Amino acid sequence: MALRFATDITTAETEYGTVLLDQRSGHYWELNPTGTLVVQTLLEGGEEADAVDAVIAEFDIDRARAEQDVAALLDLLRTSGLTV
């Protein structure tokens, strides 16, 4: 599943990760390095499994935890209306 942010979402890279601004509500969201890696992988056309693999390779965590973390982030992005 490729990821695409809603048109009212602005992103900015920081030293720590990525900041998302929802221009509709004025709310900011800050993604840590793990979240940034997941989002970048999906924005580049990767699938959820590719994001899990990237997290495992970069942060040396077990697959179950990586799958849980990726799924939780994607659910949050969807339910918050940040993605389409």
C-alpha positions in Angstrom: 0.0 0.0 0.0 1.6 3.2 -1.1 1.1 6.1 1.3 -0.2 9.5 0.4 -0.8 12.4 2.7 -4.0 14.4 2.5 -3.6 17.7 0.6 -3.7 19.8 3.8 -0.8 18.0 5.4 2.6 19.6 5.3 5.8 17.7 6.2 9.2 18.9 7.4 12.3 16.8 8.1 14.0 17.6 11.5 17.1 16.4 13.3 14.9 14.0 15.2 12.5 12.8 12.5 9.6 14.3 10.7 7.0 16.9 11.7 3.5 16.8 10.1 1.3 19.8 10.1 -2.5 19.3 9.6 -3.4 22.7 8.2 -7.1 22.1 8.7 -6.8 21.8 12.5 -3.4 23.4 13.2 -2.2 20.2 15.0 1.4 19.1 14.7 2.5 15.5 14.7 6.1 14.4 15.3 7.4 11.2 13.9 10.4 9.7 15.6 13.1 8.1 13.4 11.2 4.8 13.3 8.0 6.5 12.1 10.0 8.6 9.6 11.5 5.4 8.1 8.1 3.8 7.8 6.5 6.8 6.2 9.5 7.3 3.8 9.3 3.6 2.7 5.6 3.8 2.0 5.8 7.2 0.3 8.4 5.7 -2.1 5.8 3.0 -3.1 6.8 0.3 -0.6 4.3 -2.0 1.0 3.6 -2.4 4.7 5.9 -5.5 4.7 8.7 -3.5 3.1 8.3 -0.9 6.0 8.5 -3.8 8.5 11.6 -5.1 6.9 13.2 -1.6 6.9 12.5 -1.2 10.6 14.0 -4.6 11.4 17.1 -3.8 9.4 17.6 -0.3 10.8 16.7 -0.8 14.4 17.4 -4.5 15.0 14.1 -5.4 16.6 12.1 -8.6 16.3 9.5 -9.0 13.5 6.5 -9.2 15.8 7.3 -5.9 17.4 8.1 -4.2 14.1 4.8 -5.4 12.6 2.9 -4.1 15.6 4.7 -0.7 15.5 4.1 -0.3 11.7 0.4 -1.3 12.0 -0.1 1.1 14.9 1.4 4.0 13.1 -0.5 3.4 10.0 -3.8 3.1 11.9 -3.0 6.4 13.7 -2.3 8.2 10.4 -5.5 6.9 8.9 -7.8 7.5 11.8 -6.4 11.0 12.3 -7.2 11.8 8.7 -3.6 12.5 7.7 -3.6 10.1 4.9 -5.9 9.3 1.9 
